[in-house]
Amino acid sequence: MSTVRARQDPRPRPRVSRLFSRLDRQVFHTVAARHWRGADPLLPRLSHAADHGVLWLGTAAGIAALGRGARSRRAAVRGVASLALASAVINTIGKRSVRRARPLLDAVPVMRHLKRQPFTTSFPSGHAASAAAFATGVALESRGWGAVVAPVAASVAFSRIYTGVHYPSDVLAGAALGVGAAFAIRGIVPTRSQLPPPGRPHTDAPALPDGEGLVVVANRLAGSAESVAEVGRALPKAEVVECDPADLDEELEKAARRCRALGVHGGDGTINRAAAVAPAHGLPLAVFPGGTFNHFTYNLGIESVRDTCRALAGGDAVRVDLGRFTPGPLTPAGRAEHGHFLNTFSLGVYPELVRIRERWSPRIGDWSAGVLAAAKVLREGRPLEAAVESRHRPMWLLFAGNGAYQRVGPAPGNRQNLADGLLDVRVVHGGRFPGLRLLAAALAGPLSRSPVHAAQRLHRIRITGLAPGTPMAYDGEVTEAPPELTVDKAVAALTVYRPQALL
């Protein structure tokens, strides 16, 4: 009896399969028989535009260019990464696993036919997978851009049925794979919403709802005029002073003498200079991101003018550490005091890379200049000779981060605590193939030790034996290093406005 039951159990499966196949074909023929006004000239072209991901790559470029702030750039990158994973899975596994023939085009009006009919198997739909992957990836990072992209993605997926090149089940399976690819990427590289809020001590600061008592010093060459104007509109009682970089220190000092809170608009280098002035006058700092990268504001959790305005309205602030290096740059009186950094301090190839990038970026743009600088430094650079904690060694890079960096993806990029009292120190040892050594250090993560590199979390580090003219970089600024340096931290020395709950 058991043998008979074993043979009878599978019998319903072919019937379910036939019913599903019949329903699949009925939907296909229903779509083929129905006429949608305006769809005939549009959907075939849209389907063709999505070939090889061209439509989505162009959309990603548009999001990055038109969007404001880091969130739009992250949405574009996440969308492309999700698309790449979905395409790889479809082309290597999906198409080869189920070799389903394409639908016959007899029932589809000729005007809907694609000029070039696909020759791969039908299941699953690669176009639907790419569309769903890109739209989901974008939406996971930015709901606003996701809402813009979703109708286009749905239209591309439907166009594959409308033009007769896929059955509905092919499209649904492809879309499911695309959504899965986007979530798989999120599992590897978390979205901003998944990251835990940085652990830092909260403190009170003056509540300035309309900016009364706030003076904002804006670097005229950082960010856009529209971003500075947005600060003025959002905080009508605040005083906004625009100045050139050469006058920044003087204007910050003037502002600090007549305000209840000091504001600064610009990139990491501009905020660095304000962060040295505010604690000296016992003032909280309000930061408005206006640079290319804005690493400090990103780790702080501020991405827009609106975020800072909400913190000012509620008097919400946090304390963060200030990285220091001694001796610092000379003061106008000729004294060498502390230099400060909010993000990173480095010696070796990176300062030279920054110097070359800054020289070329006005001519060819930031990203192109960065690629050129990296190639030139790796080809022509020489290891740095110095002694770290009295131990002499050749190094390609010495990096000290203000706070422990967490690895998000293959390289460090986020700090969960800006008041941990620690320096994230990483050294890439000298030797052949600097590019491979730097890559190995990035892939290994924040805590590792090998013949190629070493990483530790320390409270201070002493560096001696630096040759005259050795460049050093801090928060993107490059200057000449003194023969000896001590790098440490002023713990919780800076008060910065930050809303308690981020939107």
C-alpha positions in Angstrom: 0.0 0.0 0.0 2.8 2.4 0.8 4.2 1.9 -2.7 0.9 2.8 -4.3 0.6 5.9 -2.2 4.1 7.0 -3.1 3.1 6.8 -6.8 -0.2 8.6 -6.3 1.1 11.6 -4.4 2.8 13.4 -7.3 -0.3 13.1 -9.6 -1.7 16.6 -8.7 1.5 18.4 -9.7 1.2 18.1 -13.5 -2.4 19.3 -13.3 -1.3 22.4 -11.3 1.4 23.0 -13.7 -1.0 22.8 -16.7 -3.4 25.1 -15.0 -0.6 27.6 -14.3 0.7 27.4 -17.9 -2.9 27.8 -19.2 -3.4 30.9 -17.1 -0.1 32.3 -18.1 -0.9 32.0 -21.8 -4.4 33.4 -21.3 -3.0 36.6 -19.6 -0.5 36.9 -22.4 -3.2 36.6 -25.1 -5.4 39.0 -23.2 -2.7 41.6 -23.2 -2.0 41.0 -26.9 -5.6 41.4 -27.8 -6.2 44.6 -25.9 -5.2 48.0 -27.2 -3.9 50.7 -24.8 -4.0 54.2 -26.3 -0.5 55.7 -26.6 1.3 52.5 -25.7 2.1 51.3 -29.2 4.7 54.0 -29.9 6.0 54.2 -26.3 6.4 50.8 -24.8 8.5 49.2 -27.6 10.9 52.1 -27.5 11.1 52.0 -23.7 11.8 48.3 -23.8 14.6 48.9 -26.3 16.0 51.7 -24.2 16.4 49.3 -21.3 18.6 47.0 -23.4 21.9 46.3 -21.6 20.9 48.5 -18.7 21.4 51.7 -20.7 18.2 53.3 -19.5 19.1 52.7 -15.8 22.7 53.8 -16.1 21.5 57.1 -17.6 18.8 57.4 -14.8 21.5 56.8 -12.2 23.7 59.5 -13.7 20.6 61.9 -13.6 19.8 61.1 -10.0 23.4 61.7 -8.9 23.6 65.0 -10.9 20.2 66.4 -10.1 19.7 65.2 -6.6 20.8 67.2 -3.6 23.3 65.7 -1.2 24.8 62.3 -0.4 21.5 60.5 -0.3 20.9 60.9 -4.0 24.4 59.7 -4.9 24.0 56.7 -2.6 20.6 55.9 -4.2 22.2 56.0 -7.7 25.1 53.8 -6.7 22.9 51.3 -4.8 20.6 51.1 -7.8 23.4 50.3 -10.2 25.0 47.8 -7.8 21.6 46.0 -7.5 21.2 46.0 -11.3 24.7 44.5 -11.7 24.0 41.7 -9.3 20.6 40.9 -10.8 22.0 40.8 -14.4 24.9 38.5 -13.3 22.5 36.1 -11.6 20.0 36.1 -14.6 22.7 35.6 -17.2 24.8 33.0 -15.4 22.1 30.9 -13.6 18.6 32.0 -14.5 18.6 31.7 -18.3 20.5 28.3 -18.1 18.3 26.7 -15.5 14.9 26.9 -17.3 15.2 26.8 -21.1 11.7 28.0 -22.0 10.9 29.0 -25.5 9.8 32.5 -26.3 6.1 33.1 -27.0 4.8 33.0 -30.6 4.2 36.4 -32.0 1.1 35.5 -34.1 -1.3 37.1 -31.6 0.8 40.3 -31.1 0.1 43.2 -33.4 3.0 43.8 -35.8 3.4 47.5 -34.7 4.4 46.2 -31.2 7.1 43.9 -32.4 10.7 44.8 -31.4 13.0 45.5 -34.3 15.4 42.9 -32.9 13.9 39.9 -31.3 15.8 38.4 -28.4 17.5 35.0 -29.0 18.0 33.9 -25.3 15.5 31.7 -23.5 12.3 33.3 -22.1 12.5 32.5 -18.4 13.1 34.7 -16.4 12.9 38.2 -17.9 16.3 39.9 -17.6 14.7 43.3 -18.4 12.2 42.9 -15.5 14.9 41.8 -13.2 17.1 44.8 -14.0 14.2 47.2 -13.7 13.0 45.8 -10.4 16.6 45.6 -9.0 17.4 49.2 -9.9 14.1 50.6 -8.6 14.2 48.7 -5.4 17.9 49.6 -4.8 17.1 53.3 -5.3 14.0 53.2 -3.1 15.9 51.5 -0.2 18.2 54.5 0.0 15.8 57.3 -1.1 12.0 56.9 -1.1 11.5 60.1 -3.1 13.7 58.9 -6.0 12.2 55.4 -5.6 8.7 56.9 -6.2 10.0 58.6 -9.4 11.7 55.5 -10.8 9.1 52.9 -9.9 6.5 53.8 -12.6 9.3 53.6 -15.3 10.5 50.3 -14.0 6.9 48.9 -14.0 6.4 50.1 -17.5 9.6 48.4 -18.7 8.6 45.2 -17.1 5.1 45.3 -18.6 6.5 46.2 -22.0 8.1 42.8 -22.2 4.7 41.2 -22.2 3.2 43.9 -24.4 5.8 43.4 -27.1 5.3 39.7 -27.0 8.8 38.6 -25.9 7.9 37.2 -22.5 5.1 35.5 -20.7 3.7 37.1 -17.6 5.4 34.5 -15.4 8.8 35.3 -16.9 8.3 38.9 -15.9 7.1 38.1 -12.4 10.0 35.8 -11.8 12.5 38.3 -13.1 11.0 41.1 -11.0 11.2 38.8 -7.9 14.9 38.1 -8.6 15.6 41.8 -9.1 14.0 42.7 -5.7 16.0 39.9 -4.1 19.2 41.2 -5.6 18.6 44.6 -4.2 18.0 43.2 -0.7 21.1 41.0 -1.1 23.2 44.1 -1.7 21.6 45.7 1.3 22.7 42.7 3.3 26.3 43.3 2.2 26.3 47.1 2.4 23.6 48.4 4.8 21.5 51.4 3.9 21.8 54.5 6.0 18.5 53.7 7.8 19.9 50.3 8.9 23.0 51.8 10.6 22.7 52.2 14.3 22.6 55.8 15.5 26.2 56.9 16.5 26.7 56.5 20.2 27.7 59.9 21.6 26.8 61.9 24.7 23.8 64.2 24.2 23.9 67.7 25.6 21.8 70.8 25.6 22.5 73.9 23.5 20.6 77.2 23.0 17.3 76.6 21.1 17.3 79.0 18.1 14.1 78.3 16.1 14.5 81.1 13.6 18.3 81.4 14.0 18.3 84.4 16.3 21.7 84.7 17.8 23.3 82.4 15.1 26.0 83.6 12.8 26.7 81.4 9.8 30.0 81.8 8.0 29.8 80.3 4.5 32.8 79.4 2.3 32.0 81.1 -1.0 33.8 78.4 -2.9 32.2 75.4 -1.2 28.8 74.2 -2.2 26.3 76.2 -4.2 24.8 79.7 -3.8 21.3 78.0 -3.7 22.4 76.0 -0.6 23.6 79.1 1.2 20.3 80.9 0.2 18.4 77.9 1.7 20.1 78.5 5.0 18.9 82.2 4.9 15.3 81.2 4.1 15.1 78.5 6.7 16.6 80.7 9.4 15.4 84.3 8.7 16.9 85.8 11.9 20.3 84.3 11.5 23.2 86.3 10.1 24.9 84.7 7.1 28.4 85.9 6.1 29.9 84.7 2.8 33.6 84.9 2.5 36.6 83.6 0.5 38.7 80.8 2.0 41.6 83.2 2.7 39.3 85.3 5.0 37.6 82.3 6.6 39.6 82.3 9.9 39.2 86.0 10.4 35.4 85.9 9.8 35.0 82.9 12.1 36.7 84.8 14.9 34.6 87.9 14.3 31.4 85.8 14.3 32.4 84.0 17.5 32.6 87.3 19.4 29.0 88.3 18.6 26.9 85.1 18.6 25.2 82.6 20.8 26.0 79.7 18.4 28.5 79.6 15.5 27.4 78.2 12.2 29.5 77.1 9.2 28.5 76.2 5.7 31.1 74.2 3.6 33.0 71.0 3.3 35.1 69.1 5.7 38.1 71.6 5.5 35.8 74.5 6.2 34.1 72.8 9.1 37.5 71.8 10.5 38.5 75.5 10.8 35.2 76.3 12.6 35.6 73.4 14.9 38.9 74.9 16.2 37.2 78.3 16.9 33.9 77.2 18.5 35.4 75.4 21.6 37.9 78.2 22.2 34.9 80.6 22.7 32.7 78.1 24.5 30.1 78.0 21.6 28.1 75.2 20.1 28.6 74.6 16.4 25.9 74.3 13.7 27.2 72.6 10.6 25.5 72.9 7.1 27.0 70.4 4.6 28.2 72.2 1.5 31.3 70.3 0.3 32.0 67.5 -2.2 32.1 64.6 0.3 30.9 66.0 3.8 32.3 63.0 5.7 31.9 64.6 9.1 28.3 65.6 8.6 27.5 62.2 7.2 28.9 60.4 10.3 27.1 63.0 12.5 23.8 62.1 10.8 23.2 65.5 9.1 22.6 65.4 5.4 20.7 68.6 4.7 20.0 72.1 5.9 16.6 70.9 7.3 18.4 68.4 9.6 20.5 71.2 11.2 17.5 73.6 11.4 15.5 70.9 13.3 18.3 70.6 15.8 18.6 74.3 16.3 14.8 74.6 16.9 14.9 72.0 19.6 18.3 72.9 21.1 19.4 69.3 20.5 23.2 68.8 20.4 25.9 66.1 21.0 29.5 66.2 22.1 32.2 64.9 19.8 35.9 64.4 20.0 38.4 66.6 18.3 41.5 64.9 16.9 44.7 66.9 17.5 48.3 66.9 16.2 51.1 68.8 17.9 52.8 70.9 16.8 50.2 72.3 14.5 50.4 75.0 11.8 52.0 78.3 12.9 49.7 81.0 14.2 49.9 84.6 12.9 52.1 85.3 15.9 54.5 82.6 14.9 53.5 80.1 17.5 52.9 76.4 16.8 49.8 75.3 18.6 47.5 72.3 18.2 46.2 71.4 14.8 42.8 69.8 14.7 41.0 67.2 12.6 37.4 65.9 12.7 37.8 63.0 10.3 41.3 61.8 9.4 45.0 62.7 9.7 47.5 61.0 7.3 51.0 60.9 6.0 52.4 59.1 3.0 50.7 58.7 -0.4 47.4 60.2 0.5 48.6 63.8 1.1 50.3 63.7 -2.3 47.2 62.3 -3.9 45.1 65.2 -2.4 47.7 67.7 -3.7 47.5 66.4 -7.2 43.8 66.1 -7.2 43.3 69.7 -6.0 45.6 70.9 -8.8 43.7 69.1 -11.6 40.1 69.2 -10.3 39.3 72.7 -11.5 40.2 71.6 -15.1 38.8 68.0 -15.3 36.5 67.6 -12.3 36.9 66.0 -8.9 36.4 62.4 -9.8 38.6 62.4 -12.9 41.3 64.3 -11.0 41.1 61.7 -8.2 41.7 58.8 -10.6 44.5 60.7 -12.3 46.1 61.5 -8.9 45.9 57.9 -7.7 47.5 56.5 -10.9 50.3 59.1 -10.7 51.0 58.5 -7.0 51.0 54.7 -7.2 53.4 54.9 -10.3 55.8 57.5 -9.0 55.5 57.7 -5.2 58.1 56.6 -2.7 57.6 55.1 0.7 57.7 57.5 3.7 60.6 57.1 6.1 59.7 57.8 9.7 59.7 56.4 13.2 56.4 55.5 14.8 56.6 55.1 18.6 60.5 55.0 18.3 60.3 52.2 15.7 61.7 53.2 12.3 59.9 51.9 9.3 59.2 52.7 5.6 55.5 53.3 5.0 53.2 53.9 2.1 50.5 55.3 4.4 49.9 56.2 8.0 46.3 56.9 8.7 44.7 58.1 12.0 40.9 58.4 12.2 39.1 60.5 14.7 37.1 57.6 16.2 36.9 53.9 15.3 35.8 53.3 11.7 33.3 50.5 11.1 33.6 48.5 7.9 30.6 49.0 5.7 31.4 47.0 2.5 35.0 46.3 1.6 36.5 49.5 3.0 36.0 51.6 6.2 33.5 54.4 5.8 31.4 54.9 8.9 31.9 55.8 12.5 29.3 54.8 15.0 30.8 56.8 17.8 32.4 60.2 17.5 33.2 60.5 21.2 35.0 57.2 21.9 38.3 58.7 22.8 40.1 56.5 20.3 42.3 56.9 17.2 41.8 54.4 14.5 45.5 54.0 13.4 46.4 52.1 10.2 49.8 51.7 8.7 50.6 50.2 5.2 54.2 49.1 5.3 56.7 50.0 2.6 57.6 47.4 -0.1 56.8 46.6 -3.7 53.4 47.0 -5.3 51.9 49.8 -3.2 48.5 49.5 -5.0 48.1 45.9 -3.9 49.2 46.7 -0.4 46.7 49.6 0.0 43.9 47.4 -1.5 44.8 44.5 1.0 44.7 47.0 3.9 41.3 48.2 2.8 39.8 44.7 2.4 41.3 43.5 5.7 39.2 45.9 7.8 39.9 48.0 10.8 41.6 45.5 13.1 44.4 43.4 11.5 48.1 42.8 11.5 50.2 41.3 8.6 53.5 41.9 6.8 51.6 44.3 4.5 49.8 46.4 7.0 48.8 46.9 10.7 45.8 48.5 12.4 45.2 49.4 16.1 43.0 51.6 18.1 45.1 53.9 20.3 44.7 57.0 22.5 47.9 58.7 21.1 50.7 58.1 18.7 54.2 59.7 18.4 55.8 60.1 15.0 59.4 61.3 14.6 62.2 61.5 12.0 60.1 63.1 9.2 62.1 64.6 6.4 61.8 68.3 5.6 59.0 68.9 3.1 57.0 65.8 4.0 53.3 66.5 3.3 50.6 65.7 5.7 46.8 65.9 5.2 44.0 66.5 7.7 40.3 66.7 6.7 41.4 67.1 3.1 43.8 70.0 3.8 47.5 69.5 2.9 50.4 71.2 4.5 54.1 70.5 5.4 54.7 68.2 8.4 57.1 69.2 11.2 60.0 66.8 12.0 58.1 65.4 15.0 54.4 64.9 15.7 52.1 63.8 18.5 48.6 62.8 17.5 46.0 62.5 20.2 42.4 63.6 21.0 40.5 66.2 23.0 37.7 64.0 24.2 34.1 65.4 23.8 35.6 68.9 23.3 33.2 70.1 20.6 29.4 70.6 21.0 27.5 70.2 17.7 23.9 70.6 16.9 22.2 67.4 15.8 18.5 66.4 15.9 17.7 63.5 18.3 15.7 61.7 15.7 16.7 61.7 12.0 14.1 61.6 9.3 
